[in-house]
Amino acid sequence: MSDSTLQDELDDVVGVAMCVSLIPGRPSRLQRTHTVSAFSALAAVLIAFSLPIWLLESRQLTTVVSLSIWGAIYFGWATLIARLATTSVKSVILDEVQPLMSKRQNAYVCEALRTRFARRRILWVSLGVATLATGASLLALKDTHTPTYQLALIASEFFLFYVTAAQATYAASFYATFAEAIENEPQALGPLRSAESPIILAMRSVGAIVLLFWFGVMLAVLTLMVFGATLKQFVLVVVPFASFFSFLLGSAVFIAAESRLRRACRRAVVDVQLKLDAEARILINNLGQPDDSALERLETLTKIVAAVAASDTKAILLVVVSVVTPFAGPTVALLVHFLGK
C-alpha cells in the first residue's frame, strides 16, 4: 500500500486545474493566480497557432484566423474555470470531507484514485477521443477550401482542446469515488436526517461545483455558434460532439454519485427505523388499559419515525440540470441549422 496521502492522490489526478494543461498528460501544478494562468494559456495558444495562421493569411482576419482566436479565448476561459473549480473542490474535500471519513473510507478513495485515475490511463483515453473528434472536425472543414497548412494548424489546435476537454471530463469524475466510500460505510451517517449529515452536504457541494464547471465549459462551446454562417458543417460537428458526449459522461457520473449518496442515507436509517417500529408495535399491543406515559411515548416515536423517514428532495434540481445540460448544445446547434435554411 502506498504511503501517499489523499491530497497527494488528488494532486496527481487533477493538478491545480482539473487536468487542463498545455502539456497533455501532465496536470499543471504551477502555483500562479487564476487570472495569470488564464491569460498565459490564452497567450500561448495565440502565439503557437493563431499568429502563424494570421501570418500565413497575409495578415488578414479571415474566418480561419478568427476560429483560431476563438480557440485561444476558449482555452483561457477553460483554464480559468478549471482552476477555480479545482481550488474549491480540493478545499471542500480536504477541509470538510476528509476529517469526517473513516480510515477505511480514506484508504478506499486513495486506492480508487490511484488505480482508476492513473495519469497514463486518463491520457490514453483522452488521446483516443481527441483523435476521433479531430478527424470528424477535419472532415467538416473539407468543403471550406482551407489550405492544407492552415488545416494542419487548426487541427493541431483543436486536438489540444479535445485532449484537454477529455482529460478534464475524465478527471473531474473522481469525486464519485467518495460517494462510493460513503455508500460502503453508511453507518457513519446520522440516523436522523441522514441526508443533512455534514459529509453528505459537503459531497453535494463538490458535485455542484463540478457540475457548474461542466456547465461553464458548455457555455464556452456554445459561443462557437457565431461561426454558424461561415462554418456550418464544422459547428454542427464540434458543438454537439463537445457538448453532448463529454457532458453526457459528466452528467452520468453526477447522477450515479447522487444515487449512491441517497442509498447511503436510506441505509443509514434502516436499522434505527426498524427498532423504532418494533418499539411502537410493543406499545400499541400493550394499550389495553389507558396509559398516558405509553401514549406520550408512542406520540414521540411517531414524530421520530417521521423525521427518520423524511425524504430528501434538495438535490432534485441539480439532477434535473445535469440531465438537461448534455442536450442543450446539440439542440441549439440543430435549431440554428434548420432555422437558417
N, C-alpha and C positions, 0 to 999 in steps of 0.2 A: 504494500500500500504506500502510495506517495505521501510525503510529509507536507505537500503544498497546502496552503490554506484556501478557503473559499474565495478570498479576494484574489489570490494568485490565479485560480481557475477562471474567474470572471475576466481578469486582465487578458488571459490567453485567448478567451473566446471573443470578446468584444473590443478589447483595447480601450481607447477613450472615445471612439466614435462609431460604435456598433459595426465594427469591421470595415467601415468606409475608409479607404486609403488609396493613394495614388499607386501603391505597390500591392497588387492583389496577393492575398495570402499572408500578408504581414500587417496585422492590425496596428494602427498608429498608437504610440504611447507618448508622443510629444506633449509635454505639459504647457501648451500655449492657450491663450484665451480663445474662446469660441469664435469671436469675430475675426481675430487674426488668422485662425485656421481656415475659416470660410473664405476669406479673401485670398489666402495663399493658394487654396485649391482652385479657386476661380482663375487666378493669375497663371497658375501652372498650365491649366488647360488652354487658356488663351494663347500662351507663348508656344506650347507644344503643338497645338493643332490649328487654332483659329488664325494666328498670324501667318503661318506658312500657306494656308489656303487663300488668305486675303492677298498675299504677295503673288501667288500663282494666278490669281484672278485679276492681275494688273491693278491691284489696289482698288477694286470695285466692290461695293457692298451688295453682292449677289445673294440669291436665296441660299446657296450652299454656305457662304460665309456667315449669313445670319443664323443658319441652323447650327453651325459650329459655335457661334457666340451664345446661342441659346443653351447649348450643351454646357458651356463653361459656367453660365449663371445657374443652371440646374445643379451642377456638381457642387458649386459653392453653397447653394441652399441645402442640398442633401448633407453636406459636411456639417453645416451649422446645426440643423435639427438633429442629426445623428449624435453630435457631441452633447447637445442639451439633453436629449433623451437618455444617453448613456450615463451622464452625470447624475441625473435624477434617479434612474433605476438603481444604480450602484448605491446611492445614498440610502434609498428606502430599504434595499436588501441588507446592506451591512449594518445599518443603524436600527432598523425596526424588525426585520425578518430573522436574521441570523441569531440575535440574542434569544429569540423565542424558540429556536429549533433545538431538538434533542441532538445528542451526539450521533445517533443512528441516522437521523434525517440529514444532518450535515455531511456525514460520510456518503450517504446515498447520492446527494446532489453533487458532491465533488467528483464521485466516480462517474456519474452520468455525464457531467460536463466534460470530463477527461476523455471518455470513450465516444460519445455521440457527437461531440462538437470539436473533435480534434481539428487543428488548423488545416492539415492536409486534406482531410475529408471535406471540409467546407469548400476549400479551394477547388478540388476536382469536380465536385457537383456544380459549383458556380461556373467553372470553365465550360462544362458541357452545356449548361443552359445558355451561357453567353454566346457560344458558337452557333447554336441553333437560332437564337434571336438575331445575331448579326447577319447570318445567311439570309434570313427572311427579310431583313431590312434592306440588304443589298438588292434582292430581287425586286423589292418595291421601288427601288431607285433606278431600275434598269431603263425605264422609259423617260427619264428626265434629261438624257443626253449629257450627263455629268462626265467630264473627263476622268479617265482611269486613275490618274494620280490623285485627283481630289476624292474620288470614291474610296481610295485606299486610306486617305487621312480620315475621312468621315467614318469609315468602317472601324478604324483603329480607335477613334474617339468613342464611338458608341459601344464598341466591345468593352472598353474600360468601364463605361457606365453600366452595361449589363452585368459584368462580373461583380462590380461593386454592389449593385442593387441585389443580385442573387445572394452574395455573401451577407449583406445586411439582413435580408429576409430570413435566411437560414439562422444566422447568429442570434437575431432578436427573439427567436422562438425558444431560447434557452430557458426562459423563465418558467416554461411548462414543467420542467423537472422539479421545481419547488412544489407545484401543485400535486405532483405525483408523491413526493415525500410526505406532504400533509395528509393525503388520502391514505397512505400506507400506515400512518400512525395517528388516526383521528382522535384517540383518547386524550391527546394533548390539548384539544379544544375544550372550551367551557360547555357544560351540558345545557345551560340556559342561554338562549340566544347565541348559539354557537356561530351563526353567520356574522355576528358582530365581534367575534374574537379578534384581538389585535393583529394576530398573524394573518387572519383571513382578510381583514380590511387592508392590511399592508400589501398583500399579494394582489388584491384587486386594484390597488393604486398602481402597482407595477404593470398589470395588464392594461390599464387605461393609458398609461404613459406610452407603452409600446404601440397601442392602437392609434394614438394620436400621431406617433412617429410615422406609421404606415400611411395614415391619412394625409399627413403633410407631404410625403413623397408623392402620393397620388395626385394631390393638387398641383404639384410642380409638373408632373407628367401631362396633366390636362392642359397646361398652357401651351403645349405643343400644337394645340388646335389652331393657333394663329397661322400655321403653315398649311391649313386645310385647303386653301385655294390653289396653292402652287405645288404642294407635295401631298396630294390627296391620298394616293396609294400608300405612301410611306407612313402618313399619320394613321391611316386605317390599320396598318400592321403594328406600329410601335405602341400606340396608345392602348389598344386592347391587350396586347401581349404584356406590356409592362404593368398595367393597372389591374388586369384580371388574374393572370397566373400567379404573380407574386403575392397579391393581396388575398387571393383565394387560399393560398397556403397559410398566410398570416392569420386570416380570419378563422380557419380551421383550427389552428393552434390555440387561438384565443378561446374559442368555444369549447374545445377539449379541456383546456385548463380550468375554465369556469365550471364545466361539468364536474371535474374532479373535486373542486372546492365545494361544490354543492353536495356531492356524495359524501365527502368527509364530514360536512356539517350534519347531514342526516344520520350518518353512522354514529356520530358523537352523542346524539340524543337518544338513540335506540334503547340502550341499557337503562338509562335513568327513567325513560318513559315507561318501559315495561315494569320497573319497580314501583313507579307511582300508580300505574294501573292496577297492579296487584294489591297495593295498599288500599286503594279506593274500593276495590271489589270486596275486600275483607270488611271495610267499614259499612258498605251497603248491605252485606249479608248479616251484619250484626245490629241492624237498625230496627229490630223487632220492637224494642222499647225506645221511647224518646230519649235521646242523649244529646244534650246541647254541645258538649265537647266534641262528640263524634261528628255532629252536623257541621260544626265550625271547622273541624279538621278536613272534612270532605269538601267543604267550600274552598278552603285554602288549596287543597290538592287539585281541584278543578281549575283554579286560576294558574297554578304552576304548570299543569299539563298543557293548558292553552298557550302559555308562554313558551314552553319547550317545543310545541308543535307548530309555532307560528312560522308561516312560510316567508321566505326571503325573496323580495322582488326588486331589490335595489339595483341589481346588475342587469336587469332585463333590457334597459335602454342601450347599454353598451353592447349587449349581444345582438340586438337588432341592428345597431350601427355597423357592427363587424360583419354582419351578413349582407347588408345592403352595399357597403363600400366597394367590394370587388366588382360589382356590376355597374358602378357609376361610370367608370372610364369607357368600357365598351358601349354602353348605352348612349353616352354623349357623342362618341365618335360616329356611331351608326346614324344617330339623328342628324348630325351635321352633314353626313354623306348623302342621306336621302333628301333632306330639305334643300341641299344645294343642287339637286338635279333639276 
